[in-house]
């Protein structure tokens, strides 16, 4: 009787082990294969050109629960929305990702090809951007899955920030310098002509705020900066680096015209 009971217990244990081995893994990624839905959420990071003279730009994309990408943008003013752009993104079972973003007629086309990490929280690879004139820029990218609506909250902006405003031809180069408080509010600032050394604008406390509106992707919407002389600069949006190395976007100053804005701490 004891021998029969031992055989029964052994058989039951073998049956459970076989059942466990044959059951599908509850986790995704490397153990169970990737699915398109693993792209869901906000992915934020940097595009770094192979050209060492070019500085990195910020980039993010948002995807719905099913993994379909609804919008993307970078820190030099390019935006792609599913209502006015062609957006194709695929994640294969082995974690290989490909994405193509282009406005109608193929303008401002960005292509990314990369690999999702086993953690399903990181995607890295290479990109190619082709502008309206057909000029191509290539480089690498690194994207991280945002931790959610609180990811860009409680950032400490305090300190000095400086960078270009209207970087381009020599006579159009300007230096934007700010002192910000912890919340991103302007304490003081100036816009200087880097050729003549002339101060174009001066900014006092209350001139504007770099606090983040979209705390999932690090986006500042409808940014307005008012100078002491009454002139103002407007940006549809700016992007903030999670490491607080860069705030950048496209804007227009009522006195000096359109410009790329890039300030670094």
Order of alpha helices (4+ residues) and beta strands (2+ residues): alpha-beta-beta-beta-beta-beta-beta-beta-beta-beta-beta-beta-beta-beta-beta-beta-beta-beta
